Structures are given as structure tokens and as C-alpha cells.
Amino acid sequence: MNKQSGFTLIELVIVVVILGFLAVTAIPKFLDLTDQAKQANIEGMAGGFATAVSLVRAQWEAEGRPQDTSSQNMVEYDGTELILTTEASSIRPGYVVSSVAGQNNGAALDDFTAANCVDIWQNVFQQPPRLTDTIATLNSDSRIAYLAAKSGTGATTLCHFYLKETLNKDENNDFADPNALTSTGNSFTYQPADSSVVVYINNN
């Protein structure tokens, strides 16, 4: 007759302790991977954005710096007519500020708004992630992944693009408005005056 035996209490305690040690070491590594994934996300989007802006400028140069009938710099990029910066003090020509269809003027960056930032995002990427420029829409629509904001005027104008999942939350558990700051959330900025793209990482 075969005698069957199970785990002793001591063996079970040892297994539980070992699993506890594994959990304690694995969870921080998993959290670190999540932060790394969010950082890689914003860096990848910033790199793609910078490349697209450079391609628009290169196409404009290759076509002989075309202008529209009102002498605004413009180029047709991937089937969309884009308005580009006009040369002025501290503003280099040929960087995208708007599409013709969504034109907010802004070619001299005086009338540039967050709507321009959204318009640029939607027209330089082929299939961009969803983006909004209002915090209320960001909180009410789970499909939206990024928030756009604008700061500065003239040559210091900046578009801010924030990864939604890295923004702080308020007391109602809604995403808080970053107010165009670079010290909150993972984001990147685009400066139309000279095409610079800068990434900001603020892991919480």
C-alpha cells in the first residue's frame, strides 16, 4: 500500500517566504519598466515629430521655397498644404505653424495658439495618437493619449505635448492641467521659430 504525503507546515512557510522575497524584488523592477516605457514613448514621439518637421522644411527648400498668393511660405506635404514660418527677427523661415485648412494665421507666430499645436500634430504625423488642447476633453475621453498646450509669444512660442498617463491628478482623480510647464509629466516642446524639439522627463 502506497503512503501519500503532502507538504509539511514548515515547507509551506518556506515557499511563502521565498515567494514574498521574489515579489519584493520583482515589483520595483516592474514599476521601473513602466516608467521606462513612458519615457521611451515620449522620446519616440519627439523623435518622429522632429523628423517630420525637418522633412517639411527639406521639401520646402527642394521646391524652391514656394509661397502662396499672400507671400506666406507654404508647401504641400503628404497631400496637405502647410503654412510655414516667415523670416523675422529671431525667427527662421520654413518651419510648420499650421495647415492651410486649419489656418490660425500664426505664420509670424503673433497669433499662434494651442489650436496650431494640435493642427501641426495632426498634419505632420501620418497616423498620430489622439490629442486635445483642453484638459476637460482629456479627462472625458479615454481614447485621447496626449495633451497640447502653448506658451510664449513671437520667437519664444512653444508647443507643449504631454503624455496623458504621466500627468498629475487632482483630488477628483482627474488629470490636472500642466499649465504649459516643463516640470510636470513627460513632455516635449516644439519651437516653430527654429524647429527645436526638447524632451522633458518627470517620472512621478
C-alpha positions as CSV (number, residue, x, y, z in Angstrom):
1,M,0.0,0.0,0.0
2,N,1.4,3.4,-1.1
3,K,1.7,6.0,1.5
4,Q,0.9,9.6,0.3
5,S,2.2,12.6,2.0
6,G,1.8,16.4,1.3
7,F,3.9,19.4,2.3
8,T,4.7,20.0,5.9
9,L,3.8,23.3,7.5
10,I,7.5,24.3,7.6
11,E,7.8,23.6,3.8
12,L,4.8,25.7,3.1
13,V,6.1,28.6,5.2
14,I,9.5,28.4,3.4
15,V,7.7,28.5,0.0
16,V,5.6,31.5,1.0
17,V,8.7,33.3,2.3
18,I,10.5,32.7,-1.0
19,L,7.6,33.9,-3.0
20,G,7.5,37.0,-0.7
21,F,11.2,37.7,-1.4
22,L,10.6,37.3,-5.2
23,A,7.6,39.7,-5.1
24,V,9.6,42.3,-3.1
25,T,12.4,42.3,-5.7
26,A,10.2,41.9,-8.8
27,I,7.6,44.6,-8.2
28,P,10.1,47.6,-8.1
29,K,11.6,46.3,-11.3
30,F,8.2,46.1,-12.9
31,L,7.4,49.7,-11.8
32,D,10.8,50.8,-13.2
33,L,9.9,49.2,-16.5
34,T,6.6,51.1,-16.6
35,D,8.5,54.4,-16.1
36,Q,11.0,53.4,-18.8
37,A,8.1,52.6,-21.2
38,K,6.6,56.0,-20.6
39,Q,9.9,57.7,-21.2
40,A,10.5,55.7,-24.4
41,N,7.0,56.7,-25.6
42,I,7.6,60.4,-25.3
43,E,11.1,60.2,-26.7
44,G,9.9,58.2,-29.7
45,M,7.1,60.7,-30.4
46,A,9.5,63.6,-30.1
47,G,12.0,62.0,-32.5
48,G,9.2,61.3,-35.0
49,F,7.9,64.9,-34.7
50,A,11.4,66.4,-35.2
51,T,12.0,64.2,-38.2
52,A,8.6,65.2,-39.7
53,V,9.3,68.9,-39.2
54,S,12.7,68.5,-40.9
55,L,11.1,66.7,-43.8
56,V,8.6,69.5,-44.3
57,R,11.5,72.1,-44.3
58,A,13.5,69.9,-46.7
59,Q,10.6,69.6,-49.1
60,W,10.1,73.4,-49.0
61,E,13.7,74.0,-49.8
62,A,13.8,71.4,-52.5
63,E,10.8,73.0,-54.2
64,G,12.5,76.5,-54.2
65,R,10.8,78.0,-51.2
66,P,7.3,78.3,-52.6
67,Q,4.8,80.9,-51.2
68,D,1.1,81.4,-51.5
69,T,-0.6,84.4,-53.1
70,S,-0.2,86.4,-49.9
71,S,3.5,85.8,-49.8
72,Q,3.3,83.3,-46.9
73,N,5.8,80.4,-47.0
74,M,3.9,77.2,-47.8
75,V,4.5,73.7,-49.0
76,E,2.3,70.7,-49.9
77,Y,3.4,67.8,-47.6
78,D,1.9,64.4,-48.0
79,G,-1.2,65.9,-49.6
80,T,-1.7,68.7,-47.1
81,E,-0.9,72.3,-47.7
82,L,1.1,73.6,-44.7
83,I,1.9,77.2,-43.7
84,L,5.5,77.8,-42.6
85,T,7.2,80.5,-40.6
86,T,8.1,83.8,-42.3
87,E,11.6,85.1,-41.6
88,A,11.7,87.8,-39.0
89,S,13.9,88.8,-36.0
90,S,14.9,85.6,-34.3
91,I,12.5,83.6,-36.5
92,R,14.0,81.3,-39.2
93,P,11.8,80.7,-42.2
94,G,10.3,77.4,-43.3
95,Y,9.0,75.7,-40.2
96,V,5.5,74.5,-39.9
97,V,3.0,76.6,-38.0
98,S,-0.4,75.4,-39.4
99,S,-2.2,73.7,-42.2
100,V,-4.0,75.9,-44.8
101,A,-7.3,74.2,-43.9
102,G,-6.8,74.7,-40.2
103,Q,-5.1,78.0,-40.6
104,N,-5.0,80.1,-37.4
105,N,-2.7,82.5,-39.2
106,G,0.3,82.4,-36.9
107,A,2.9,82.5,-39.7
108,A,4.7,85.2,-37.9
109,L,3.8,83.5,-34.6
110,D,1.9,86.5,-33.3
111,D,-1.5,84.8,-33.5
112,F,-0.3,81.3,-32.7
113,T,-2.5,79.3,-30.3
114,A,-2.7,75.8,-28.9
115,A,-5.0,75.0,-31.8
116,N,-2.0,75.5,-34.0
117,C,-0.1,72.9,-32.0
118,V,-3.0,70.4,-32.5
119,D,-3.1,71.2,-36.2
120,I,0.6,70.7,-36.6
121,W,0.5,67.3,-34.7
122,Q,-2.4,66.1,-36.9
123,N,-0.7,67.0,-40.2
124,V,3.0,66.1,-39.8
125,F,2.2,62.6,-38.5
126,Q,0.6,60.0,-40.8
127,Q,-1.5,58.3,-38.1
128,P,-1.0,60.3,-34.9
129,P,-2.2,59.3,-31.5
130,R,-5.3,61.2,-30.4
131,L,-4.6,64.7,-29.0
132,T,-6.6,67.5,-27.5
133,D,-5.8,71.0,-26.2
134,T,-8.4,71.1,-23.4
135,I,-8.0,69.3,-20.1
136,A,-11.8,68.7,-19.9
137,T,-11.7,66.7,-23.1
138,L,-8.6,64.8,-21.9
139,N,-10.5,63.7,-18.8
140,S,-13.7,62.8,-20.5
141,D,-12.4,60.9,-23.5
142,S,-10.3,57.8,-22.6
143,R,-9.2,57.4,-26.2
144,I,-7.0,60.6,-26.0
145,A,-3.4,59.9,-25.2
146,Y,-1.8,63.4,-25.4
147,L,-2.5,67.0,-24.3
148,A,-1.3,70.0,-26.3
149,A,-0.6,73.5,-24.8
150,K,1.1,76.7,-25.9
151,S,3.3,79.1,-24.2
152,G,5.3,82.2,-25.1
153,T,4.8,84.7,-28.0
154,G,6.6,85.5,-31.2
155,A,10.0,83.9,-31.4
156,T,9.6,82.3,-27.9
157,T,6.4,80.5,-28.9
158,L,6.4,76.8,-27.8
159,C,4.1,73.9,-28.4
160,H,4.0,71.5,-25.4
161,F,2.9,67.9,-26.0
162,Y,2.2,65.9,-22.8
163,L,1.8,62.1,-22.4
164,K,-1.5,61.8,-20.6
165,E,-0.5,59.0,-18.3
166,T,2.4,60.9,-16.8
167,L,0.3,64.0,-15.7
168,N,-0.5,64.6,-12.1
169,K,-4.1,64.0,-10.8
170,D,-6.2,66.3,-8.7
171,E,-8.4,65.5,-5.7
172,N,-11.2,64.2,-8.0
173,N,-8.7,61.8,-9.7
174,D,-8.8,63.8,-12.9
175,F,-5.7,64.7,-14.8
176,A,-4.5,68.1,-13.7
177,D,-3.7,70.9,-16.2
178,P,0.1,71.2,-16.5
179,N,-0.3,74.9,-17.5
180,A,2.4,74.6,-20.1
181,L,5.1,73.8,-17.5
182,T,8.0,71.5,-18.3
183,S,8.4,70.4,-14.7
184,T,5.3,68.1,-14.7
185,G,4.7,65.0,-16.7
186,N,6.7,63.6,-19.6
187,S,6.5,66.0,-22.5
188,F,8.3,67.5,-25.4
189,T,8.3,71.1,-26.8
190,Y,8.4,72.4,-30.3
191,Q,9.6,75.9,-31.1
192,P,8.4,76.9,-34.5
193,A,10.9,79.8,-34.7
194,D,13.9,77.5,-35.1
195,S,12.3,74.0,-35.1
196,S,14.0,72.9,-31.9
197,V,12.4,69.9,-30.1
198,V,13.2,69.3,-26.5
199,V,12.1,66.3,-24.3
200,Y,11.3,66.7,-20.6
201,I,11.1,63.6,-18.3
202,N,9.4,64.0,-14.9
203,N,8.6,60.5,-13.6
204,N,6.3,60.6,-10.6
